């Protein structure tokens, strides 16, 4: 199981993942507006959700269904763990 720190505020949900990756969902940019910070790389907007799915599958090792569940939890501002 991957450990991550979840921070939820009125405007955004932030997940800090291993390897210096931060997945940020901005609540004022509906639906599925993500910023993904990875070192100095920043991915913004609609395409970032697809990037988040790929990141969870390829680098974290989640199957696609679990990655979808994970992002659904983030979309709702709730921790994806424990399951």
JOPE-V94085 format. One record per pair of residues at least 6 apart in sequence whose C-alpha atoms are under 6 Angstrom apart, sorted by sequence separation. I is the first residue (numbers start at 1). J is the second residue. If there is no record, write none. Layout:
{{I J} {I J}}
This chain:
{{7 13} {16 22} {36 42} {56 62} {57 63} {7 14} {15 22} {26 33} {36 43} {73 80} {6 14} {15 23} {25 33} {35 43} {6 15} {14 23} {25 34} {35 44} {5 15} {14 24} {24 34} {34 44} {70 80} {5 16} {13 24} {24 35} {34 45} {56 67} {4 16} {13 25} {24 36} {33 45} {4 17} {12 25} {23 36} {33 46} {12 26} {22 36} {34 48} {53 67} {12 27} {22 37} {11 27} {21 37} {21 38}}
